[in-house]
Amino acid sequence: MKDIKSIKILVLLLILLQLSFGNAPKIGMAGAPELLIPMGARNVSMGGADISNIAGPEAIYWNPAGLGKVQNVEATFNYMNYFADMNVSYVATGINAGQVGVIGLSFQALDIGSWEETTIWMPEGTGQSIEPTYMTVGVTYARRFTDRILFGANGKVIREDVGKMSASGIAFDLGLQYVTPFGVSFGVTMKNLGSEIKYDGTPIEFDSDIDYSDPNATTRKTKLDMASHELPASMSLGLGYNYDLGQMGQINVASSYNHTYYLDKGRFGAEYVFNNMISLRGGYVMNFYPEDWPREEESQFGLSLGAGLNLDVGGTALMIDYAYRPMSDFDANQYFAISLGL
């Protein structure tokens, strides 16, 4: 009976996927690009391929269903050197609430530095600096329905502030993980489904005169209408398999197909774990070009590498992970993550 219920949930989610993306344009633009910055050193080093087996707080970004594997309390702290002197901080935690399920919280902050403010009337600068802030706060719920199926949902609030201009939006992620009787795992996600995002603020307000009005009449307040943008929605399907080598360790392989508003991507990753303590990882990302997109441009990202160390410190699991992700036109991204499990 439980397996039948699991299959029904899977079919329902697949139908929602088809309805959401069946008529989506292949090439387009979107707002809130910070939502596309991957979080979690382990899966980044595997090319982001693991959405079927990923577990713990790191799963909040990749597949919220994986949060349902938290046994007690887990937390992860990530810091990333992005390109052009930008940095990203990410904190996530998951708490097992018994039969209710697992509750998770996450926070992402993008630091892009500061620059001197300029305006139309003062193109040489106003003497003030602008320090934009991009923050995303999420609340996640995940639950293990059976020993084979997990489901998770994540709600996010996006906030962007650039000087006196700001934009905000709400997005949702849905995820499913299913383990077959043969040990092969299956994962599916829908990410960044939500409202449009649009900037607003006092800098787009100005006084204007009305044609043919009395020269001594007061001016009228005018406000520019800023364009709105959809969020970068995506859908991913993934497969994974864990192969036990006995005393030699374990090999985990994963792959996924990522359908986005822009170029579809194939992701492939592998992880070797020795003595459940030392991990070596690698991954690769490749673009799939639609037939109606004649310009072939190289992806910024391809190969990724990483390593991890798992330690038991007084009954507390301590996990240290590192990921190295080269870029074709900029310096490589470097991820540092420390995770704790009670």
C-alpha positions in Angstrom: 0.0 0.0 0.0 2.8 2.4 0.9 4.6 1.7 -2.4 1.4 2.4 -4.4 1.0 5.7 -2.5 4.7 6.5 -3.3 4.1 5.8 -7.0 1.0 8.1 -7.0 3.1 10.9 -5.5 5.8 10.4 -8.1 3.3 10.5 -11.0 1.6 13.6 -9.7 4.9 15.4 -9.5 5.9 14.4 -13.0 2.5 15.7 -14.3 3.2 19.0 -12.5 6.6 19.1 -14.2 5.1 18.7 -17.6 2.5 21.4 -17.0 5.1 23.8 -15.6 7.7 23.4 -18.4 5.9 22.0 -21.4 5.5 25.5 -23.0 8.5 27.2 -21.5 10.8 29.1 -23.9 14.2 27.5 -24.4 16.2 30.8 -24.5 15.3 33.7 -22.3 16.2 36.0 -19.4 15.5 35.9 -15.8 15.9 38.0 -12.6 17.5 37.1 -9.3 20.6 35.4 -10.8 21.9 34.7 -7.2 19.5 31.8 -7.1 21.7 30.1 -9.7 24.8 30.1 -7.6 25.2 26.5 -6.4 25.7 25.9 -2.7 27.3 22.9 -1.0 30.9 22.0 -1.6 30.3 18.2 -1.8 27.8 18.3 -4.7 29.6 21.2 -6.5 32.7 19.1 -6.7 30.5 16.4 -8.3 29.3 18.9 -10.9 25.9 19.3 -9.2 24.9 15.8 -10.5 23.7 14.3 -7.2 20.1 15.1 -6.7 19.0 11.5 -6.2 21.1 10.6 -3.2 22.1 13.9 -1.6 21.3 14.2 2.0 21.4 16.7 4.9 21.2 20.5 4.9 23.2 20.7 1.7 20.2 19.1 0.0 18.1 22.2 0.6 19.6 23.8 -2.4 19.8 20.8 -4.7 16.8 18.7 -3.7 14.9 19.5 -0.6 13.7 15.9 -0.3 17.2 14.9 0.8 16.7 16.9 4.0 14.3 14.1 5.1 17.4 11.9 5.8 18.4 14.0 8.8 18.3 11.8 11.9 18.6 14.4 14.6 20.2 17.9 14.0 22.6 18.8 11.2 24.0 22.1 10.1 26.4 23.3 7.4 28.4 26.5 6.9 29.7 27.4 3.5 31.9 30.1 2.1 32.7 30.6 -1.5 35.1 32.7 -3.5 33.1 33.7 -6.6 34.5 35.6 -9.6 35.3 39.3 -9.8 36.0 39.6 -6.1 32.5 38.5 -5.1 31.9 36.2 -2.2 29.0 34.0 -1.1 28.1 32.8 2.4 25.5 30.1 3.0 24.2 28.6 6.3 21.6 25.8 6.5 20.3 23.5 9.2 17.9 20.7 9.5 16.0 19.4 12.6 14.2 16.1 12.8 10.8 16.7 14.4 9.8 13.0 14.7 6.6 12.0 12.9 6.1 15.5 11.7 9.1 15.4 9.5 12.3 17.4 9.1 12.3 21.2 9.3 15.1 23.2 7.7 16.3 26.8 7.6 18.7 28.4 5.1 20.3 31.7 4.5 22.4 32.9 1.5 24.2 36.2 1.2 26.0 37.5 -1.9 28.6 40.1 -1.4 29.6 41.9 -4.6 31.6 44.7 -3.0 31.0 48.5 -3.4 31.3 51.2 -6.1 31.0 54.9 -6.4 27.4 56.2 -7.0 26.8 58.0 -10.3 23.6 59.6 -11.6 22.4 61.2 -14.8 23.0 64.6 -13.4 26.3 63.7 -11.7 28.0 61.2 -14.1 31.4 61.8 -12.4 30.1 60.5 -9.1 28.1 61.8 -6.1 30.8 61.2 -3.6 28.8 58.3 -2.0 29.4 54.6 -2.4 26.8 51.9 -3.1 27.1 48.5 -1.4 24.4 46.2 -2.9 23.1 43.3 -0.8 21.5 40.1 -2.1 19.9 37.8 0.4 17.8 34.7 0.2 16.1 33.2 3.3 14.4 29.8 3.1 12.2 27.5 5.1 12.1 23.8 4.2 9.9 20.9 5.0 10.9 17.3 4.2 9.5 13.9 5.1 10.3 10.2 4.5 7.0 8.6 3.4 8.4 5.1 3.1 11.8 3.5 3.3 12.1 4.2 -0.5 10.6 7.6 -1.0 11.2 11.1 0.4 9.5 14.4 -0.5 10.6 18.0 0.3 9.4 21.5 -0.3 11.3 24.8 0.2 9.9 28.3 0.3 12.3 31.2 -0.2 12.2 35.0 0.2 14.5 36.9 -2.1 15.6 40.4 -1.3 17.9 42.7 -3.4 19.0 46.2 -2.4 21.1 48.4 -4.6 21.4 51.9 -3.2 17.9 53.3 -2.7 16.4 50.7 -5.1 15.1 47.3 -4.0 13.4 44.2 -5.3 11.9 41.2 -3.6 10.2 38.0 -4.6 9.0 34.6 -3.3 10.0 31.3 -4.8 9.4 27.6 -4.1 11.3 24.4 -4.7 9.9 20.9 -4.8 11.9 17.7 -4.7 11.4 13.9 -4.7 13.9 11.0 -4.1 13.0 7.4 -4.8 15.2 4.3 -4.3 14.4 1.3 -6.4 14.7 -2.3 -5.2 17.8 -2.6 -7.3 19.7 0.2 -5.4 19.4 2.7 -8.2 18.1 6.0 -6.9 15.9 8.5 -8.7 15.5 12.2 -8.1 13.4 15.0 -9.5 13.3 18.7 -8.6 11.4 21.8 -9.6 13.2 25.0 -8.5 12.5 28.7 -8.3 8.8 28.6 -9.1 7.3 31.9 -7.9 6.6 35.5 -8.4 8.2 38.0 -10.8 10.8 40.3 -9.4 10.8 44.1 -10.1 12.9 47.0 -8.8 11.3 50.0 -7.1 12.5 53.0 -5.2 12.8 56.8 -5.0 15.6 57.2 -7.7 13.1 56.5 -10.5 10.8 59.3 -9.2 11.3 62.8 -10.6 9.4 66.1 -11.1 8.1 66.9 -14.5 6.3 69.7 -16.2 3.0 69.2 -18.0 2.9 70.5 -21.6 1.0 73.8 -22.2 0.6 74.2 -18.4 1.1 77.5 -16.6 4.9 78.1 -16.2 4.2 79.0 -12.5 2.2 75.8 -11.8 3.7 73.2 -9.5 5.4 70.2 -11.1 3.9 66.8 -11.1 5.6 63.7 -9.6 6.5 61.2 -12.3 7.7 57.6 -11.7 9.4 55.3 -14.2 7.8 51.9 -14.7 10.6 49.3 -14.3 10.5 46.0 -16.1 9.7 42.9 -14.2 11.5 39.6 -14.7 10.6 36.0 -14.0 12.7 33.9 -11.6 15.1 31.4 -13.1 12.9 28.3 -12.9 14.4 24.9 -13.7 13.6 21.2 -13.7 16.0 18.4 -13.1 15.9 14.6 -13.4 18.7 12.6 -11.8 19.9 9.0 -11.3 22.4 7.7 -8.8 24.0 4.5 -7.7 26.2 3.5 -4.7 28.6 0.6 -5.2 30.1 -1.0 -2.1 33.7 -2.1 -2.5 33.9 -3.8 0.9 37.2 -2.9 2.6 38.2 -0.8 -0.3 35.5 1.7 0.3 32.5 2.9 -1.7 32.0 4.5 -5.1 29.0 6.8 -5.7 28.1 7.8 -9.2 25.4 10.3 -10.2 24.0 12.0 -13.3 21.3 14.5 -14.0 19.6 16.4 -16.8 18.8 20.1 -16.0 16.1 21.9 -18.0 16.2 25.7 -17.6 15.0 28.9 -19.2 18.4 29.1 -21.0 20.6 26.2 -22.0 19.8 22.6 -20.9 22.7 20.9 -19.0 23.9 17.4 -18.4 25.8 16.8 -15.2 27.9 13.9 -14.3 29.7 13.2 -11.0 31.5 10.5 -9.0 32.7 10.1 -5.4 35.1 7.6 -3.9 34.8 7.2 -0.1 37.5 5.3 1.9 36.8 4.0 5.3 33.8 6.3 5.6 36.3 9.1 6.3 38.2 10.4 3.2 36.3 11.3 0.0 37.6 12.2 -3.4 35.2 13.7 -5.9 35.0 14.9 -9.5 32.3 16.1 -11.9 31.6 17.6 -15.3 28.9 19.9 -16.7 28.1 20.0 -20.4 25.6 22.2 -22.3 22.9 20.9 -24.6 22.1 23.4 -27.4 18.6 23.7 -28.9 18.3 23.4 -32.6 17.0 27.0 -32.9 20.1 28.4 -31.1 22.8 28.8 -33.8 25.4 30.4 -31.7 27.6 28.0 -29.8 29.4 29.5 -26.9 31.5 27.6 -24.4 30.2 27.2 -20.9 31.9 29.0 -18.1 31.9 25.8 -16.1 33.0 22.3 -17.0 35.2 20.2 -14.8 35.0 20.3 -11.0 37.1 18.6 -8.3 36.9 18.3 -4.5 37.7 16.3 -1.4 36.1 15.7 2.0 37.0 14.5 5.5 34.6 13.0 8.0 35.5 12.9 11.6 33.9 11.7 14.9 34.6 14.3 17.6 33.1 13.3 20.9 30.0 11.8 19.3 29.5 14.7 16.9 30.1 14.2 13.2 32.4 16.8 11.8 32.6 17.0 8.0 35.0 19.3 6.1 34.6 19.7 2.4 36.4 21.6 -0.4 35.4 22.1 -4.0 37.4 23.6 -6.9 35.4 24.8 -9.9 37.4 26.4 -12.8 35.9 29.1 -15.0 36.8 29.7 -18.6 37.0 33.5 -18.3 37.6 34.2 -14.6 39.5 32.8 -11.7 38.3 29.5 -10.3 35.5 29.3 -7.7 36.6 27.8 -4.4 34.2 26.4 -1.8 34.9 25.7 1.8 32.3 23.9 4.0 32.1 22.7 7.5 29.1 20.5 8.6 28.1 19.2 12.0 25.7 16.3 12.8 24.4 15.3 16.2 
